[in-house]
Amino acid sequence: MSTLIKNKGFTNETLGWRAWLDVVNVDTATPDQIEVLEMSHPQAKESDYYLLLAHQPAILKQRSEAYNAIMYAPGGLARADRELGALTVSRVNGCVYCASVHAQRFEQLAKQNETVAQVFDDPRTAGISERQKAIAQFSIRLTEFPDDIGPADIQALKDVGLNKAEILDLLHATSIFAWANRLMLNLGEPVFPSE
């Protein structure tokens, strides 16, 4: 178990999420809805997030396939680095729920949580290595100023050892969280363990 971190409204504890719209009832769901829930996530049938998105099973299917390919595909960028990108974007976008999930995943994969505490405190200075710092900086720039990304940003990643495949994976992981955070932030709210 990692050390509990709570800072500036963010935490690495396990949170719930409550939808603001009606969710699909699993008992009356269509076969298409059940199929997409089963392929999306192991706990999708108990998650307000997936049960809400299951109202549009074709869109949820595309979202889940893209997300799973980006975050879990073998090769390319290490999973911990993908999670650091997702965590940083979620922190910058203010998505408390996503930040908690990806903080936990980063900690499990990287076997350390000092970086998580730094991202929660100030993502602009986060990272215990030059590689982590470069990943966090790129994730922030892509989130805040996507139209300003240029060769210097890519070179900064190359300078800390990222290759082409790793850079593309980071770009994908960072970019999909622009979408994921906006869904979470605008369709519901995090639920803390004490609620």
C-alpha positions in Angstrom: 0.0 0.0 0.0 1.4 3.4 -0.9 1.4 6.4 1.3 -1.9 8.4 1.2 -1.4 11.7 -0.6 -3.9 14.6 -0.4 -2.9 17.9 -1.8 -4.8 20.8 -3.4 -8.0 18.8 -3.7 -6.2 15.8 -5.4 -5.6 12.4 -3.8 -4.2 8.9 -4.6 -7.0 7.2 -2.7 -9.6 5.2 -4.5 -12.6 7.4 -5.4 -16.0 6.7 -6.8 -17.8 8.6 -9.5 -21.4 9.6 -9.7 -23.2 10.5 -13.0 -25.5 13.5 -13.2 -27.6 11.7 -15.9 -29.5 8.5 -15.7 -27.3 5.4 -16.3 -28.2 2.2 -18.1 -29.8 -0.4 -16.0 -27.8 -3.7 -16.5 -31.0 -5.7 -16.0 -32.8 -4.1 -18.9 -29.7 -3.3 -21.1 -29.7 -4.2 -24.8 -27.4 -7.0 -26.0 -25.2 -4.3 -27.7 -25.0 -2.4 -24.4 -24.0 -5.6 -22.4 -21.4 -6.5 -25.1 -19.7 -3.1 -25.0 -19.8 -3.0 -21.2 -18.1 -6.4 -21.1 -15.3 -5.4 -23.5 -14.7 -2.0 -21.9 -13.6 -2.6 -18.4 -13.8 -5.5 -15.8 -16.0 -3.3 -13.5 -18.0 -1.5 -16.2 -21.3 -3.1 -15.1 -20.9 -1.4 -11.7 -19.5 1.9 -12.9 -21.7 5.0 -13.4 -19.2 6.2 -16.0 -19.5 3.2 -18.3 -23.2 2.7 -17.6 -23.8 6.3 -18.6 -21.7 6.0 -21.8 -23.4 2.7 -22.6 -26.4 4.8 -23.7 -24.4 5.1 -27.0 -22.8 1.7 -27.3 -21.1 2.3 -30.7 -19.3 5.4 -29.3 -18.4 3.6 -26.1 -17.0 0.7 -28.1 -14.8 3.1 -30.1 -13.7 4.9 -27.0 -12.8 1.7 -25.2 -10.9 0.2 -28.1 -8.9 3.4 -28.6 -8.2 3.8 -24.8 -7.2 0.2 -24.3 -4.9 0.3 -27.3 -3.2 3.6 -26.2 -2.8 2.8 -22.5 -2.1 -1.0 -22.6 -0.5 -1.9 -25.9 2.8 -3.7 -25.6 6.0 -2.0 -26.7 6.7 1.7 -27.1 6.5 3.9 -24.0 6.7 2.1 -20.6 3.3 1.9 -19.0 4.4 3.9 -16.0 5.4 6.8 -18.3 2.0 6.6 -20.1 0.4 6.8 -16.6 2.6 9.8 -15.7 1.3 11.6 -18.8 -2.3 10.7 -18.0 -1.8 11.8 -14.4 -0.2 15.1 -15.3 -3.0 16.0 -17.9 -5.7 15.0 -15.4 -4.1 17.3 -12.7 -3.8 20.2 -15.2 -7.4 19.8 -16.3 -8.6 19.5 -12.7 -10.0 16.0 -13.0 -9.8 14.7 -9.5 -11.2 11.3 -10.3 -8.9 10.6 -13.2 -5.9 11.9 -11.3 -6.6 9.5 -8.5 -6.9 6.5 -10.8 -3.7 7.3 -12.7 -1.8 8.2 -9.6 -2.5 4.7 -8.2 -1.5 3.1 -11.5 1.7 5.1 -11.8 2.6 4.2 -8.2 2.0 0.5 -8.9 4.1 0.5 -12.0 6.9 2.9 -11.0 7.1 1.6 -7.4 7.3 5.1 -6.0 4.9 7.9 -5.2 7.2 10.9 -4.7 6.4 12.0 -8.3 2.7 11.8 -7.6 3.0 14.1 -4.7 5.0 16.5 -6.9 2.4 16.4 -9.7 -0.4 17.1 -7.2 1.6 20.0 -5.7 2.9 21.6 -8.9 3.0 19.6 -12.1 5.4 22.2 -13.7 8.2 21.1 -11.4 7.3 17.4 -11.0 9.6 14.5 -11.7 12.4 12.7 -9.9 14.4 12.2 -13.1 15.0 14.2 -16.2 12.9 11.8 -18.1 9.9 12.2 -15.8 10.3 16.0 -15.9 10.4 16.0 -19.7 7.2 13.8 -19.8 5.4 16.1 -17.4 6.5 19.2 -19.2 5.4 17.8 -22.6 2.1 16.7 -21.2 1.4 20.2 -19.7 2.3 21.9 -23.0 0.2 19.6 -25.1 -2.7 20.2 -22.7 -2.5 23.9 -22.4 -1.0 25.0 -25.7 -1.5 22.2 -28.3 -1.1 24.6 -31.2 2.4 25.6 -29.9 4.0 22.2 -29.9 7.0 22.2 -32.3 10.3 20.6 -33.0 11.9 21.9 -29.8 9.3 20.0 -27.7 10.0 16.8 -29.6 13.7 17.3 -29.2 13.4 17.8 -25.4 11.9 14.3 -25.3 14.6 12.8 -27.5 17.2 14.5 -25.3 16.1 12.4 -22.3 16.1 9.2 -24.4 12.6 8.8 -25.8 12.5 7.2 -29.3 10.0 7.8 -32.0 7.6 5.1 -30.8 7.8 6.3 -27.2 7.1 9.9 -28.3 4.0 8.8 -30.3 2.7 6.8 -27.3 3.1 9.8 -25.0 1.3 12.0 -27.5 -1.5 9.5 -27.7 -1.8 9.0 -23.9 -1.7 12.7 -23.3 -4.2 13.5 -26.0 -6.8 10.9 -25.1 -7.0 12.4 -21.6 -8.2 15.7 -23.0 -11.3 13.7 -24.0 -11.4 11.4 -20.9 -11.1 14.3 -18.5 -13.8 16.3 -20.3 -16.3 13.4 -20.1 -15.6 12.9 -16.4 -15.7 16.6 -15.5 -18.9 17.4 -17.4 -21.0 14.3 -16.8 -20.6 13.7 -13.1 -18.5 14.2 -10.0 -16.0 12.3 -7.9 -17.2 10.6 -4.8 -14.7 10.5 -1.8 -14.7 7.5 0.5 -16.2 9.5 3.4 -19.3 10.5 1.3 
